[in-house]
């Protein structure tokens, strides 16, 4: 499984709206189209963490392909009032807000 973690800023009072938007989005076939296995959203003191797990390492490529889908464009627009780039000066796309994994451990089967 491959994971990505996007870090941004979010007013904590927006959590319910953001969860609703993703609930509607995840109720479509879009997560399957992007290879998403699981999505988790977290907030902490004005920060927003979007953890997305994929079945394979090519999740980024599948997301790139899905970015032109009207539903992807719509959720991106709908989230703008609630989610702000962590560093607006350097943000151009979600990949500019992805945390870098520097350690990983998994239990053996």
Secondary structure as the mmCIF struct_conf table of DSSP 4:
data_model
#
loop_
_struct_conf.conf_type_id
_struct_conf.id
_struct_conf.beg_label_comp_id
_struct_conf.beg_label_asym_id
_struct_conf.beg_label_seq_id
_struct_conf.end_label_comp_id
_struct_conf.end_label_asym_id
_struct_conf.end_label_seq_id
STRN STRN1 UNK A 2 UNK A 10
HELX_RH_3T_P HELX_RH_3T_P1 UNK A 12 UNK A 14
HELX_RH_AL_P HELX_RH_AL_P1 UNK A 15 UNK A 26
TURN_TY1_P TURN_TY1_P1 UNK A 27 UNK A 27
BEND BEND1 UNK A 28 UNK A 29
HELX_RH_AL_P HELX_RH_AL_P2 UNK A 30 UNK A 34
TURN_TY1_P TURN_TY1_P2 UNK A 35 UNK A 35
STRN STRN2 UNK A 36 UNK A 44
TURN_TY1_P TURN_TY1_P3 UNK A 45 UNK A 46
STRN STRN3 UNK A 47 UNK A 54
BEND BEND2 UNK A 55 UNK A 56
TURN_TY1_P TURN_TY1_P4 UNK A 57 UNK A 58
HELX_RH_AL_P HELX_RH_AL_P3 UNK A 59 UNK A 66
TURN_TY1_P TURN_TY1_P5 UNK A 67 UNK A 68
BEND BEND3 UNK A 69 UNK A 69
HELX_RH_AL_P HELX_RH_AL_P4 UNK A 70 UNK A 79
TURN_TY1_P TURN_TY1_P6 UNK A 80 UNK A 82
STRN STRN4 UNK A 83 UNK A 85
TURN_TY1_P TURN_TY1_P7 UNK A 86 UNK A 90
BEND BEND4 UNK A 92 UNK A 93
HELX_RH_3T_P HELX_RH_3T_P2 UNK A 94 UNK A 97
STRN STRN5 UNK A 98 UNK A 98
HELX_LH_PP_P HELX_LH_PP_P1 UNK A 99 UNK A 101
#
